[in-house]
Amino acid sequence: MAARSYDWGEYVSDNGNVYVCKLELNTRIQGGFSDAAPPPAGSPWPWNTKDLRHVTGRSEDGKSGRLPVASPTDPLFRDGGNWIDHEGTEYTVTGAHGENRASSHLGG
C-alpha cells in the first residue's frame, strides 16, 4: 500500500468561522477543502474530522464510507453524488450530516 499524504484545508463552520484542519490529501480534494497554510501555533482548529459536516455513502459492494465536506454549499452535501476514497473505492451519497459544534473542538 502506498504511503498516504496529508495536507491542510479550510473548513467553513456553520457559525461562519473558517478553521484550518489537517486531512488526508484525497479527502481534502474530494471534500472540497481549499488548500491552506498550516495554522499558526495556538490557533483554534478542529483536531479531528468526526465533528465536521460530512456525507455518508455506500459502495456497490456494500462498503460504508464517510467524507467530511468543507462547506454547506458543497455539491456533495447539497445535492448528493459520488466520491472516490484514497483506496479507489467509489461511494454514492446516502446522507448528509451537519456539524456537531456543541460538544466538539469547533466550539458551541
C-alpha positions in Angstrom: 0.0 0.0 0.0 1.3 3.4 -0.9 2.0 6.0 1.8 -0.8 8.4 2.3 -0.1 12.1 2.2 -1.7 14.8 4.3 -2.5 18.4 3.7 -4.1 21.5 5.3 -7.6 22.6 4.2 -10.0 25.3 5.1 -13.3 24.4 6.8 -16.2 26.9 6.8 -18.1 26.3 10.1 -21.8 26.9 10.4 -21.0 29.7 12.8 -19.2 31.5 9.9 -15.6 30.9 11.3 -13.0 29.4 9.0 -10.8 26.7 10.5 -7.7 25.0 9.2 -7.6 21.3 9.5 -5.2 18.5 8.5 -6.8 15.9 6.2 -5.6 13.1 4.0 -4.9 14.7 0.6 -7.6 12.8 -1.3 -10.1 13.7 1.4 -9.2 17.3 1.2 -9.8 17.3 -2.5 -12.9 15.2 -2.7 -14.5 17.1 0.2 -14.0 20.5 -1.5 -11.5 21.9 1.1 -9.5 24.9 -0.2 -5.7 24.5 0.2 -4.5 26.3 3.3 -1.2 27.0 5.1 -0.6 25.3 8.4 -2.2 27.3 11.2 0.0 29.5 13.5 0.8 27.9 16.9 -2.1 28.4 19.3 -4.8 28.9 16.6 -8.2 27.2 17.1 -8.8 24.4 14.6 -10.7 21.1 14.7 -8.4 18.4 15.9 -10.2 15.6 14.1 -12.9 15.3 11.4 -15.5 13.4 13.4 -17.5 16.6 14.3 -17.3 18.2 10.9 -20.2 18.3 8.5 -20.0 15.2 6.3 -21.7 12.9 3.9 -22.1 9.1 4.2 -22.2 6.7 1.4 -22.3 3.1 0.2 -20.2 1.4 -2.5 -21.5 -1.1 -5.0 -20.2 -3.9 -2.8 -22.0 -2.6 0.3 -19.0 -0.9 2.0 -19.9 2.2 4.1 -17.9 5.4 3.8 -17.8 8.9 5.3 -16.4 12.1 3.8 -16.1 15.4 5.6 -17.1 18.4 3.4 -15.7 21.9 3.7 -18.9 23.9 3.2 -22.7 23.5 3.4 -22.8 24.7 -0.3 -20.6 21.8 -1.4 -22.5 19.9 -4.2 -22.0 16.5 -2.5 -23.5 17.9 0.7 -26.3 19.8 -1.0 -27.2 17.5 -3.9 -25.6 14.1 -3.4 -23.4 12.3 -5.9 -20.3 10.2 -5.8 -16.8 10.3 -4.4 -13.7 8.1 -4.5 -11.7 7.4 -1.4 -7.9 7.0 -1.1 -8.1 3.3 -1.9 -10.1 3.9 -5.2 -13.5 2.8 -3.8 -16.4 4.8 -5.2 -19.3 5.7 -2.9 -22.7 7.0 -3.7 -24.0 9.6 -1.1 -26.8 8.2 1.1 -27.0 11.0 3.6 -25.7 14.5 4.6 -25.0 15.3 8.3 -24.4 18.7 9.7 -21.6 19.6 12.0 -21.7 18.9 15.8 -20.2 22.0 17.3 -21.8 21.9 20.8 -19.6 19.1 22.1 -16.7 19.4 19.8 -13.4 21.3 19.3 -15.4 23.6 17.0 -17.0 25.3 20.0 -20.6 25.9 20.9 
